[in-house]
């Protein structure tokens, strides 16, 4: 896996679209591999950049659901619908 961790000073303006897309792809791959905690971390990093990202909220909700954290998953889905 690529190192897609964000540096403290990174903002949506300083992170390339390619890097953001790579983080989404990494998260989806981790979900498919059943590595839900790692996928969750990936989507949290994306939400640090863009807190109202419907896409990241939806995938985070899926990771939480797979971890049987249904109440948290529901909150992610609700937030995604209101963004």
DODRENDO-540151 format. One record per residue (C-alpha): residue in one letter; chain; x, y, z. Coordinates in steps of 0.25 Angstrom, whole numbers. Example, Ala and Ser with C-alpha at 12.3 -4.5 7.8 and 13.67 -1.06 7.14 Angstrom:
REM residues 2
badren: a tormi: A u: 49 v: -18 w: 31 $
badren: s tormi: A u: 55 v: -4 w: 29 $
***
This chain:
REM residues 83
badren: x tormi: A u: 0 v: 0 w: 0 $
badren: x tormi: A u: 4 v: 14 w: -3 $
badren: x tormi: A u: 7 v: 23 w: 9 $
badren: x tormi: A u: -5 v: 33 w: 8 $
badren: x tormi: A u: -4 v: 38 w: 22 $
badren: x tormi: A u: -6 v: 53 w: 22 $
badren: x tormi: A u: 3 v: 63 w: 28 $
badren: x tormi: A u: -2 v: 73 w: 39 $
badren: x tormi: A u: -1 v: 85 w: 29 $
badren: x tormi: A u: -8 v: 78 w: 18 $
badren: x tormi: A u: -21 v: 84 w: 14 $
badren: x tormi: A u: -31 v: 81 w: 2 $
badren: x tormi: A u: -23 v: 92 w: -5 $
badren: x tormi: A u: -10 v: 86 w: -4 $
badren: x tormi: A u: -13 v: 71 w: -6 $
badren: x tormi: A u: -14 v: 67 w: -21 $
badren: x tormi: A u: -27 v: 61 w: -27 $
badren: x tormi: A u: -18 v: 49 w: -30 $
badren: x tormi: A u: -14 v: 47 w: -15 $
badren: x tormi: A u: -29 v: 48 w: -11 $
badren: x tormi: A u: -33 v: 38 w: -21 $
badren: x tormi: A u: -22 v: 29 w: -17 $
badren: x tormi: A u: -28 v: 30 w: -3 $
badren: x tormi: A u: -42 v: 26 w: -7 $
badren: x tormi: A u: -36 v: 14 w: -15 $
badren: x tormi: A u: -28 v: 10 w: -4 $
badren: x tormi: A u: -40 v: 10 w: 5 $
badren: x tormi: A u: -49 v: 2 w: -4 $
badren: x tormi: A u: -38 v: -8 w: -6 $
badren: x tormi: A u: -37 v: -9 w: 9 $
badren: x tormi: A u: -52 v: -11 w: 10 $
badren: x tormi: A u: -51 v: -22 w: 0 $
badren: x tormi: A u: -40 v: -29 w: 8 $
badren: x tormi: A u: -48 v: -28 w: 20 $
badren: x tormi: A u: -39 v: -19 w: 27 $
badren: x tormi: A u: -50 v: -10 w: 32 $
badren: x tormi: A u: -42 v: -3 w: 43 $
badren: x tormi: A u: -31 v: 1 w: 33 $
badren: x tormi: A u: -42 v: 6 w: 23 $
badren: x tormi: A u: -48 v: 14 w: 34 $
badren: x tormi: A u: -35 v: 21 w: 37 $
badren: x tormi: A u: -34 v: 24 w: 22 $
badren: x tormi: A u: -48 v: 30 w: 21 $
badren: x tormi: A u: -45 v: 38 w: 34 $
badren: x tormi: A u: -33 v: 44 w: 27 $
badren: x tormi: A u: -41 v: 48 w: 15 $
badren: x tormi: A u: -52 v: 54 w: 25 $
badren: x tormi: A u: -41 v: 62 w: 31 $
badren: x tormi: A u: -39 v: 69 w: 18 $
badren: x tormi: A u: -53 v: 70 w: 14 $
badren: x tormi: A u: -63 v: 68 w: 26 $
badren: x tormi: A u: -75 v: 69 w: 17 $
badren: x tormi: A u: -71 v: 59 w: 7 $
badren: x tormi: A u: -83 v: 50 w: 4 $
badren: x tormi: A u: -74 v: 39 w: -2 $
badren: x tormi: A u: -65 v: 38 w: 9 $
badren: x tormi: A u: -76 v: 38 w: 19 $
badren: x tormi: A u: -83 v: 27 w: 12 $
badren: x tormi: A u: -71 v: 18 w: 11 $
badren: x tormi: A u: -68 v: 21 w: 26 $
badren: x tormi: A u: -82 v: 17 w: 29 $
badren: x tormi: A u: -80 v: 4 w: 21 $
badren: x tormi: A u: -67 v: 1 w: 29 $
badren: x tormi: A u: -74 v: 4 w: 42 $
badren: x tormi: A u: -86 v: -5 w: 38 $
badren: x tormi: A u: -76 v: -16 w: 35 $
badren: x tormi: A u: -70 v: -14 w: 49 $
badren: x tormi: A u: -84 v: -16 w: 55 $
badren: x tormi: A u: -84 v: -1 w: 59 $
badren: x tormi: A u: -98 v: 1 w: 54 $
badren: x tormi: A u: -101 v: 14 w: 62 $
badren: x tormi: A u: -89 v: 21 w: 57 $
badren: x tormi: A u: -91 v: 16 w: 43 $
badren: x tormi: A u: -105 v: 22 w: 43 $
badren: x tormi: A u: -100 v: 35 w: 48 $
badren: x tormi: A u: -90 v: 35 w: 36 $
badren: x tormi: A u: -101 v: 32 w: 26 $
badren: x tormi: A u: -110 v: 43 w: 32 $
badren: x tormi: A u: -99 v: 53 w: 31 $
badren: x tormi: A u: -96 v: 49 w: 17 $
badren: x tormi: A u: -111 v: 52 w: 13 $
badren: x tormi: A u: -111 v: 65 w: 20 $
badren: x tormi: A u: -98 v: 71 w: 14 $
***
